[in-house]
């Protein structure tokens, strides 16, 4: 795989078809935007130009940082290691609570962002000792062609790739996109269609189809995040229904993160999530058979750490992004009782810690 010869930020898009009325329908996500010439989809980065669909942000990024992999959040995928994180502009959802809205709602980001070819990204991640590259900040499904090219370049250099996504993607595009990913954290934003429709302009069922596909038809390591918003998705009945569905449809080994909301974008008047709500959600998940459930965006070692479901001993001590205890053997099993812990682990944990380090890309030559 080589860089685009022209280094242009507009490249032909995939997953679209012509309609009888002369419009073109984008099939990347279930929104199925239908466009006349010159129009853009709701995501803003996929557009019709002439007789084809194009991606307008190939090779452009909103910036790069090295993060702890726990920030994605991923607690069972190469713990303690650094990951190079980046996003582009735009999004195919309209979440009123978006905590990256400066990026996801950007309309001129492609004019302001840095040139970032796939080889430059992979080379930079490798040089800084990163375990993987994460597509994050905005949803990578909307820049599928670019994400796939970056993933190919990363694999050629022995790096893994992580998608941080809402999982709102069409079935055909889904297969190609996740074929190139090693891990994914999927935002399961709520468990009612009312929540998805009113706050995100989307539908729950499409996300659930992605989750089932990932779990049963791929080898992608998956973890789930539920941003708990007071008055919107924080009821015990919803926590019960969600965690029972995850247990029954995806299995008990899928880690679930219940993360604290802070006021942002169009929900500035909504209060922060009380820590006790997160603890309650975690308990409900565990009571419903989930083996790994965590609180997020708060300091709480007890409810952020990983415990053995066999003997109850602590396996990975964790306070937000800082690791402490490590009681896994070289094969990912509990040193106390030998019970296997689900995940992708190295023989020893990484030592990156909680720091966040902005970086500049290295030249591709």
C-alpha positions in Angstrom: 0.0 0.0 0.0 1.4 3.4 -1.0 0.3 7.0 -0.3 -2.0 8.8 -2.7 0.2 10.2 -5.4 -1.4 13.6 -5.3 -1.7 13.9 -1.5 -5.1 15.3 -2.1 -7.7 15.3 0.6 -10.5 14.2 -1.8 -10.5 10.6 -2.9 -13.2 8.3 -4.4 -15.6 6.9 -1.9 -16.9 3.4 -1.6 -20.4 2.1 -0.7 -22.9 4.1 -2.7 -25.3 3.6 -5.6 -27.3 5.6 -8.1 -31.1 6.2 -7.6 -33.7 6.3 -10.3 -34.4 10.0 -9.5 -30.8 10.9 -10.4 -29.5 11.2 -6.9 -26.7 9.1 -5.3 -27.3 7.3 -2.1 -24.4 6.8 0.4 -24.5 3.4 1.9 -21.7 3.7 4.5 -24.1 4.2 7.4 -27.8 3.5 8.0 -28.5 7.2 7.5 -28.4 6.5 3.7 -28.0 10.2 2.7 -29.4 10.8 -0.8 -27.4 13.6 -2.6 -27.6 15.8 -5.6 -24.4 17.0 -7.2 -22.5 19.2 -4.8 -24.3 18.1 -1.7 -22.7 16.6 1.4 -24.0 14.0 3.7 -24.9 14.8 7.3 -21.4 13.7 8.3 -20.2 16.6 6.1 -17.1 14.7 4.9 -18.7 12.4 2.4 -20.0 14.3 -0.7 -21.2 13.9 -4.2 -19.0 15.4 -6.9 -20.3 14.9 -10.4 -21.3 11.3 -10.8 -19.5 9.8 -7.8 -19.2 9.9 -4.0 -16.0 11.2 -2.5 -14.3 11.3 0.9 -13.1 14.9 1.4 -10.8 14.4 4.4 -8.3 11.7 3.2 -4.9 12.4 4.7 -6.0 15.2 7.0 -6.1 15.0 10.8 -7.3 17.1 13.7 -4.0 16.4 15.5 -2.1 13.5 17.2 -1.6 12.5 20.8 -0.1 9.5 22.5 -2.5 8.3 25.1 -2.7 5.5 27.5 -4.7 2.7 25.9 -7.0 2.8 28.9 -8.3 6.1 27.7 -10.1 4.7 24.7 -11.3 3.0 27.0 -9.8 -0.5 26.6 -9.0 -2.3 29.8 -8.4 -5.8 28.4 -6.3 -4.9 25.3 -2.5 -4.5 25.9 -2.9 -2.8 29.3 -0.5 0.0 30.2 0.7 0.6 26.6 0.8 3.9 24.7 -1.4 4.3 21.6 -1.2 7.0 19.0 -4.6 8.6 18.7 -6.1 10.8 16.0 -9.4 11.8 14.3 -10.5 13.9 11.4 -13.7 16.1 11.2 -17.4 15.4 11.1 -19.7 12.7 12.4 -22.7 10.7 11.2 -24.6 11.2 14.5 -25.9 14.4 16.1 -25.4 13.6 19.8 -26.4 16.7 21.8 -24.0 15.6 24.6 -21.0 15.2 22.3 -17.8 15.7 24.3 -15.6 16.2 21.2 -18.0 18.5 19.4 -15.2 20.9 18.3 -14.0 18.1 16.0 -17.1 16.1 15.3 -19.1 19.1 14.3 -16.4 20.9 12.5 -17.1 22.3 9.0 -13.7 23.8 8.1 -11.4 21.3 9.8 -10.1 19.9 6.6 -8.7 23.4 5.8 -7.0 23.7 9.2 -5.7 20.2 9.9 -2.3 18.7 9.2 -1.2 16.5 6.3 -1.1 12.9 7.6 -0.5 10.1 5.1 -0.9 6.5 6.3 2.8 5.9 6.2 3.6 9.0 8.2 1.1 7.9 10.9 2.5 4.3 11.1 6.1 5.5 11.1 5.4 8.0 13.9 3.6 5.4 16.1 6.4 2.9 15.6 9.1 5.5 16.4 7.4 6.4 19.7 7.0 2.9 20.8 3.2 2.8 20.5 1.4 -0.5 20.7 -1.3 0.6 18.3 -3.0 3.5 16.4 -6.5 4.6 17.5 -9.1 6.2 15.2 -11.0 8.3 17.7 -12.2 11.8 18.6 -14.8 11.6 15.8 -16.3 8.4 14.4 -13.9 6.6 11.9 -16.7 4.9 10.0 -17.2 8.2 8.1 -13.6 8.2 6.9 -13.6 4.5 6.1 -11.3 4.7 3.1 -8.7 6.7 5.0 -9.0 4.5 8.1 -8.5 1.3 6.1 -5.4 2.8 4.4 -3.9 3.7 7.7 -4.7 0.3 9.1 -2.9 -1.4 6.2 0.1 0.8 6.7 0.1 0.0 10.5 -0.1 -3.7 10.0 2.8 -3.6 7.6 4.9 -2.1 10.4 3.6 -4.6 13.0 1.2 -2.2 14.7 -2.4 -2.9 15.7 -5.4 -0.6 15.1 -8.3 0.4 17.3 -11.6 1.9 16.4 -13.5 4.1 18.8 -16.9 4.2 17.3 -20.7 4.4 17.8 -21.1 1.4 15.6 -23.5 3.2 13.3 -22.4 1.6 10.0 -24.0 -0.3 7.1 -23.7 -4.0 6.8 -21.5 -4.0 3.6 -19.2 -1.2 4.8 -19.1 -2.9 8.3 -17.4 -6.0 6.9 -14.6 -4.1 5.2 -14.0 -1.6 8.0 -13.7 -4.1 10.9 -11.7 -6.5 8.8 -8.8 -4.1 9.3 -9.3 -3.5 13.0 -7.8 -5.4 15.9 -9.9 -3.9 18.7 -12.9 -1.6 19.1 -14.6 0.3 21.8 -18.2 0.8 20.8 -20.4 3.5 22.4 -23.6 1.8 23.4 -25.1 5.2 24.2 -28.4 4.1 25.7 -30.8 1.2 25.4 -34.0 2.8 24.1 -34.8 3.9 20.6 -36.1 7.1 22.2 -32.7 8.0 23.5 -31.0 7.3 20.1 -33.7 9.1 18.1 -34.1 12.2 20.3 -30.5 12.8 21.3 -28.5 11.3 18.4 -30.8 11.2 15.4 -30.2 7.5 15.0 -31.7 4.1 15.9 -30.6 1.6 18.5 -31.2 -1.6 16.4 -28.5 -0.6 13.9 -25.9 -0.4 16.7 -27.0 -3.7 18.2 -26.5 -5.4 14.8 -23.0 -4.1 14.7 -22.3 -5.4 18.2 -23.6 -8.9 17.3 -21.6 -8.8 14.0 -18.4 -7.9 15.9 -18.8 -10.5 18.6 -19.9 -13.5 16.4 -18.4 -12.9 13.0 -15.0 -11.2 13.6 -11.9 -11.7 15.8 -11.9 -8.0 16.8 -11.5 -7.5 20.6 -14.5 -5.5 21.7 -15.4 -3.4 24.8 -18.5 -1.3 25.3 -18.9 2.2 26.8 -22.1 3.6 28.2 -21.9 7.4 28.9 -24.4 7.7 31.8 -26.4 10.9 31.5 -28.6 12.0 34.5 -32.3 11.9 33.6 -31.7 10.3 30.1 -30.3 6.8 30.4 -29.5 6.3 34.1 -32.5 4.3 35.3 -32.1 0.9 36.9 -34.6 -0.7 34.4 -32.5 0.4 31.5 -29.2 -0.8 33.1 -30.9 -4.2 33.7 -32.2 -4.5 30.1 -28.9 -3.4 28.6 -26.7 -5.6 30.6 -29.0 -8.6 30.2 -29.0 -8.1 26.5 -25.2 -7.9 26.4 -24.9 -11.0 28.5 -27.3 -13.0 26.4 -26.4 -11.8 23.0 -22.6 -11.1 23.3 -21.6 -13.1 26.3 -20.2 -12.4 29.8 -16.7 -11.6 28.8 -17.3 -8.3 27.0 -16.0 -5.5 29.3 -18.5 -2.7 29.9 -17.5 0.8 30.9 -20.0 3.0 32.7 -18.6 6.5 32.3 -19.5 9.8 33.9 -21.1 12.6 31.8 -20.0 16.2 32.2 -22.0 19.1 30.8 -21.1 19.8 27.1 -22.3 21.2 23.8 -26.1 21.3 23.8 -26.6 19.8 27.3 -24.8 22.3 29.5 -27.7 22.4 31.9 -27.6 18.7 32.6 -25.7 17.9 35.8 -22.7 15.7 36.1 -23.2 12.0 36.7 -23.0 11.1 40.5 -20.3 8.5 41.1 -22.8 6.4 43.0 -24.9 6.0 39.8 -21.9 4.5 38.0 -21.3 2.1 40.9 -25.0 1.1 40.8 -24.8 0.4 37.0 -21.7 -1.6 37.5 -23.3 -3.7 40.2 -26.4 -4.4 38.0 -24.1 -5.5 35.2 -22.2 -7.9 37.5 -25.4 -9.2 39.1 -26.6 -10.0 35.5 -23.6 -12.1 34.9 -21.1 -9.7 33.3 -17.6 -10.6 34.4 -15.9 -7.3 33.7 -17.7 -4.0 34.4 -16.0 -0.7 35.2 -16.7 2.9 36.2 -15.1 5.6 34.1 -14.1 9.3 34.2 -13.7 9.1 37.9 -11.1 8.1 40.4 -12.3 4.8 42.0 -9.7 2.0 42.2 -12.2 -0.5 43.6 -14.6 -0.2 40.7 -12.1 0.5 38.0 -9.9 -2.6 38.6 -10.2 -6.1 37.1 -11.0 -9.0 39.4 -10.8 -12.7 38.7 -14.2 -14.2 38.2 -12.9 -17.5 39.5 -11.4 -16.6 42.9 -12.2 -12.9 43.2 -8.6 -11.8 43.6 -7.5 -8.6 41.9 -5.9 -9.1 38.5 -5.2 -5.6 37.3 -5.2 -2.7 39.7 -6.4 0.5 38.0 -7.2 4.1 39.0 -8.5 5.9 36.0 -5.5 5.4 33.6 -2.9 4.4 36.2 -2.1 0.7 36.6 -0.9 -0.7 39.9 -1.5 -4.4 40.8 -0.7 -7.1 38.1 -1.7 -10.6 38.9 -1.8 -12.2 35.4 0.7 -14.8 34.3 2.3 -14.7 30.9 -0.7 -16.5 29.4 -3.4 -14.1 30.7 -4.5 -16.3 33.6 -4.9 -15.5 37.3 -1.8 -16.3 39.2 -3.9 -17.3 42.2 -6.2 -19.9 40.7 -5.4 -20.2 37.0 -8.7 -18.9 35.7 -8.3 -17.3 32.3 -9.0 -13.5 31.9 -10.6 -12.6 28.6 -8.6 -10.1 26.6 -5.4 -9.5 24.6 -2.4 -9.3 27.1 1.3 -9.1 26.9 3.5 -11.1 29.3 4.1 -7.9 31.3 2.0 -4.7 31.5 3.1 -1.5 29.8 4.5 1.3 31.8 3.1 4.3 29.9 0.9 5.5 32.8 -1.7 8.3 32.6 0.3 10.9 30.6 -0.9 12.4 27.3 1.7 13.5 24.8 1.0 15.6 21.7 3.3 14.6 18.8 4.2 15.8 15.4 4.2 13.4 12.5 7.4 12.2 11.0 8.0 12.5 7.3 7.2 9.4 5.3 10.7 9.2 3.7 
